[in-house]
Amino acid sequence: MKHQTAYSLVKWKQGAAQVRRREGERGRLRKGGTKPEKKNREEQRKVLKGRKEKESNAGGRQGKVRVKAFGRKAEQGFLGMLGGIFLAVSVTLLPAGQDGKSETAGGSALASPETVSSERASFSAEPASQSLSGILDETLPAQAKPEEDFKLYAQSAVLMDAGTGRILYEKDGKTKRPMASTTKIMTCILALEEGSPEDLVTVSSYAASMPDVQLNIREGEQYYLKDLLYSLMLESHNDTAVAVAEHIAGSVEEFAVLMNQKARDIGCTDTWFVTPNGLDGAGGPQQTPHSTTAEDLARIMSYCITQSPKREEFIELTRTASHSFADREGKRSFYCANHNAFLTMMPEALTGKTGFTGAAGYCYVGAVQDEGRTFVVSLLGCGWPPHKTYKWSDMKTLSSYALREYGWREVFESGKTFPDAAVKDGVAEKTGLVLAVPKEEQTLRVLMREGEEADIRYRYPSELEAPVAAGTPVGSADYYIEGELLKSYPICTRDNVERISYLYCLRQCVRQIFSF
């Protein structure tokens, strides 16, 4: 019992001591700690106070420094943002391989069907749905031309639409044959175009020596050109043809050069003139015979009555029933009657010229006209004596067929639209395509038969290369009938499209920044 009490007393003392120690620590903390700790804190307060005083004394200067530092940081941030946007736009818009040069719509990089690479602009013969890259070719099918079973006497014959040159019927139309006095339509039109009606023509001995048929002019005589042309076309005189040729070109040989050049200009490819009157002959390096084809002869007549600047004079001269004249001195007078019997056979007969030689047979080239329709018929090798009337039979057969079967039809496809063309490396991804034809000119009247259709071919690109200038021809709308091109209209770009460049990207960046 005694020992237990002593042990309890010791424990109590130890607990009391621990309580006092804890209370002492709390007291020191409330009073600021021990002396060394207080001293430490005092020194720290003095250091902080000194720093504050220094900062206070230099406050203005430090404020300015802070403002400048902030300005530099803001500027760097703005430029960084600008650079980031520019980089993003450049990566997105600038095409690979761009050299940084700025090009405008007036530049030379526009792709056209003739100049762009084959994979981008080769003309396709396939339907547009199968030609999504390059030039698209939309072809509207036309009806095939039926064969006509005409019973003609002529070895070669052609029926032609004089307005367009389209051949409506042919029989051996490309076979070369002599054409006799039908040659004189070329002699006449050249004299009208190159000379003057009041020109005085002096007759040479060579001209006076020509065989029949002749006016019987004499060497040294002078005649007005207009009078000799009536002799040439109404009576088909051979001597006046030579006199006219020598007056216009100086010699028959030089006049033949003019005749052949005019034939080429008109589009004749199988014609060779040697004489101005159509008498059989040969000339040139290969001694080519005087010859033509029914197709070329029809083309020459079409030129004389529809295209020549002297077409009205030509028609009036060849339709004249008769003409009287004299030589310049009035010593000899002449009367010429028109021997073109076809002019009285059909009311639609417009003009024509006969011809005959032993090699050529009977020949004829003439035209009929009605309701604005003009048709030309040419006949070569149309019988030999005594079958002089065969040519009139063939002429009436083909002329009547043309007047009966062919009428005016409007074939222009108005309101046609085209898909936009993609623009490679352009600031705009596409540009519109339009048919560049004024509204008042959007018409095409063609002589066609019942059931005949036009073949319309639209050729245009699916892709162009920037820069693109508005109004640049890049395609065409072509109108064909039976394989012959009648008319072609340009298809052009609608918009200006600039090529993407660094300068363009920079401008876009600035616009984006200032749009905020």
HELIX and SHEET records of a PDB file:
HELIX    1   1 LYS A    2  ARG A   30  1                                  29    
HELIX    2   2 LYS A   35  ASN A   57  1                                  23    
HELIX    3   3 GLY A   59  LEU A   93  1                                  35    
HELIX    4   4 SER A  118  ALA A  121  1                                   4    
HELIX    5   5 ALA A  128  GLN A  130  5                                   3    
HELIX    6   6 ALA A  180  THR A  183  5                                   4    
HELIX    7   7 LYS A  184  GLU A  194  1                                  11    
HELIX    8   8 SER A  205  ALA A  208  1                                   4    
HELIX    9   9 LEU A  225  LEU A  234  1                                  10    
HELIX   10  10 ASN A  238  ALA A  249  1                                  12    
HELIX   11  11 VAL A  252  ILE A  266  1                                  15    
HELIX   12  12 ALA A  294  SER A  302  1                                   9    
HELIX   13  13 TYR A  303  GLN A  307  3                                   5    
HELIX   14  14 ARG A  311  ARG A  319  1                                   9    
HELIX   15  15 ALA A  341  THR A  344  5                                   4    
HELIX   16  16 TYR A  390  GLU A  405  1                                  16    
HELIX   17  17 LYS A  439  GLU A  441  5                                   3    
HELIX   18  18 TYR A  502  PHE A  514  1                                  13    
SHEET    1   A 5 ILE A 135  THR A 139  0                                        
SHEET    2   A 5 ASP A 455  PRO A 461 -1                                        
SHEET    3   A 5 PRO A 473  ILE A 481 -1                                        
SHEET    4   A 5 GLU A 484  THR A 493 -1                                        
SHEET    5   A 5 LEU A 433  LEU A 435 -1                                        
SHEET    1   B 5 ILE A 167  LYS A 171  0                                        
SHEET    2   B 5 SER A 156  ASP A 161 -1                                        
SHEET    3   B 5 ARG A 373  LEU A 380 -1                                        
SHEET    4   B 5 GLY A 361  ASP A 370 -1                                        
SHEET    5   B 5 ALA A 349  THR A 357 -1                                        
SHEET    1   C 2 LEU A 200  THR A 202  0                                        
SHEET    2   C 2 GLN A 222  TYR A 224 -1                                        
SHEET    1   D 2 ALA A 282  GLY A 283  0                                        
SHEET    2   D 2 THR A 288  PRO A 289 -1                                        
SHEET    1   E 2 SER A 322  ALA A 326  0                                        
SHEET    2   E 2 SER A 333  ALA A 337 -1                                        
SHEET    1   F 2 GLY A 407  GLU A 410  0                                        
SHEET    2   F 2 ARG A 445  MET A 448 -1                                        
SHEET    1   G 3 LYS A 430  THR A 431  0                                        
SHEET    2   G 3 ALA A 421  LYS A 424 -1                                        
SHEET    3   G 3 GLU A 463  GLU A 465  1                                        
END                                                                             
